[in-house]
């Protein structure tokens, strides 16, 4: 009974293991032995039948040969041959029924290997046996038995080539001779097997699979400044070739550089690589910030690794990849857009410096003139004040390295470095100036011409309104309907902002007949490919300069610009003293905060046509700027009434009038009327009023934010009525 209980327990255990959760590794395939030879000893007990009533001691000695197919390694055909000895334990006639069965069986095992050292399963066999009874008569008697057997196997492999198995079994035998029916029945046995497994341990060094051949590895020198670029763009390529006679499956190619990567970067996944097939693999890399700590040139050796399945067996191969890593100040000029990596507006040192500059000039700002242009002038004058100057790189001038088609490595100083050393060549000064502009929200670009690079920025002004920026439209560049100013940054410390502006425009225009020799790259677009270098936050101990000097220099520069622009408007009035020209002169004067002169110009326009409403709207704006809000509201209400009566209540003039009324009442803290007039303006032109939505957001705005927004928003002057 105990033997039966143990047998059932083993069967239940094996069944659970056989159908339990599968491993990701197919151990049957990986540790497959093509052929194994084993010897077994099994002790049997009668389970049913055996009508002779004689107790027996039964044991079995056998040998087996087992084959494991490569395609289905869990199904293993086998042949078993041996002898079963029946030893009668009858006390009266002990020798009569002693017999020996010489048998042979064939069958199949269903085996699952769960690890290198353990396997389990069951087998089914059938065959015949020759029973020999020497003591039944004077001459030996015998019979043929039909055999069937089921076996459960629990195997342990101390080494790849040796296996030990515990094998409980049930065997049924049936005599073909009616005289020997007493020995028909079931036998229950517990046995053990020792097997020798042919083949080579796949984990041994000399059994390593090397189906992949690496060739044509090419990695050019890498540059720390291009850290983000290498995430999506190849740093090199390698060819992998399947040199085996079978297809390789589920290939994963990765690249790893110890010390500069947190984990291997998976560069490509391939479902199948057929025998003899090759594939070019581009290498990408996700470097960490340690890459920015290198200095000069650092020789490195990375690792290319390929993992794949070979005949359902997981395999890994690796290949060394040696290259040089240049520090974060280095690059080659094969793509001018790489400059974007050195433009670092997120640098807190630059943000603090630009904040100081803006605060130094806040009292001198002209509220109704282009704020971006004013910011650009402030930064230019601030850099001039601390003594930054242009200095050609004595070792590798930009003109030399940028025009070179060979592998020439240049060095660009980071903006924070240039601020410290106060000198730089054209590329150093370009990235510094553009970085500072971007810290205050100005969109930037860089211009390249043969042997040179310099700056440009977006004024945000519509190209048709070039007269508000410069009466000479050749001094600006039209990009998508907006005016950009080219600025020759190398004149910093030597000449005025206006001279640097004129020089930049001249350089751009000089190549008008050869446009292929000049390029302008918008920084935001270039940054899609070349993202800024990562920097460590630290106090650089920068000297910001004298705030009073910066303020005065800015004011002087603005006076020169105002004189240039206003002179052009005065000349237009002299040439043609029309109401439109006087109105536009007044707008220009108001833009430079010359409010009394602006009012005179608007009055002259009204003298020429008392029904001309544009200057009346603009006079209300002057009252608004002088904080005469009641006067401004009265003037605008009068204009609005005239527009309604004349059927122009949905005109552009009506939209401007309602929007300005909203701003006036907002300043007067009458937020209900402010919201009402804003909605009227919005109903006429949702697009043009979109930027003023705060005028209708009564509940969400505090007193402080309201006041700040009123100051920040420029009042809208009406150039002409519809």
Helices and strands as residue ranges (DSSP letters): H 2-18, H 27-30, E 35-49, E 56-67, E 75-88, E 99-113, E 118-133, E 141-159, E 162-175, G 178-183, E 185-197, G 205-207, E 212-219, E 222-223, G 224-226, H 229-232, E 236-242, E 248-256, E 265-273, E 278-283, G 289-293, E 297-310, E 313-326, E 330-331, G 336-342, H 348-360, G 362-364, H 371-385, E 389-390, H 398-403, E 410-411, H 415-421, E 423-424, H 426-439, E 444-449, E 452-462, G 463-468, G 473-475, E 476-479, E 482-487, G 489-491, H 497-510, G 515-517, E 519-522, H 523-526, H 547-575, H 579-591, H 595-608, H 614-625, H 629-645, H 652-667, H 671-684, H 686-689, G 690-696, H 703-712
